[in-house]
Amino acid sequence: MGCTAKKNHPNIIFILVDDLGWNDVGYMGSKFYDTPNIDRLATEGMYFT
């Protein structure tokens, strides 16, 4: 029982928002809504469309 290997789990953030379109955030081109934190997450991480 000497195995102490640690598993690396990915960091995943799932954001669920009601009535927010794909083009309503800054990194997708919106000039109406100010979404700096979501934009930074998209710039520094990975997003799936």
C-alpha positions as CSV (number, residue, x, y, z in Angstrom):
1,M,0.0,0.0,0.0
2,G,2.9,2.3,-0.5
3,C,1.6,4.0,-3.7
4,T,1.0,7.7,-3.0
5,A,0.7,8.9,-6.6
6,K,-1.4,12.0,-6.8
7,K,-3.9,12.4,-9.7
8,N,-3.9,15.7,-11.5
9,H,-7.4,16.9,-12.2
10,P,-8.1,19.6,-14.8
11,N,-9.4,23.0,-13.6
12,I,-12.8,23.5,-15.3
13,I,-15.1,26.5,-14.9
14,F,-18.6,26.1,-16.3
15,I,-20.6,29.3,-16.5
16,L,-24.3,29.0,-17.1
17,V,-26.2,32.2,-17.7
18,D,-29.8,32.6,-18.7
19,D,-30.5,34.7,-21.8
20,L,-26.9,35.6,-22.6
21,G,-26.1,35.1,-26.3
22,W,-22.8,33.9,-27.7
23,N,-22.1,37.4,-29.0
24,D,-23.0,39.2,-25.8
25,V,-19.5,39.0,-24.3
26,G,-16.5,41.2,-25.1
27,Y,-14.2,38.5,-26.5
28,M,-16.8,37.6,-29.1
29,G,-17.2,41.3,-30.2
30,S,-19.8,42.8,-28.0
31,K,-19.6,46.6,-27.5
32,F,-22.8,46.7,-25.4
33,Y,-21.8,44.6,-22.4
34,D,-18.6,45.0,-20.4
35,T,-17.3,41.6,-19.5
36,P,-13.6,42.0,-18.5
37,N,-13.4,38.9,-16.3
38,I,-15.0,36.6,-18.8
39,D,-12.8,38.1,-21.5
40,R,-9.7,37.4,-19.4
41,L,-10.7,33.8,-18.8
42,A,-11.2,33.3,-22.5
43,T,-7.9,34.9,-23.4
44,E,-5.8,33.0,-20.8
45,G,-7.6,29.7,-21.1
46,M,-9.6,27.7,-23.5
47,Y,-13.1,28.0,-24.7
48,F,-15.3,25.7,-26.8
49,T,-17.8,26.9,-29.4
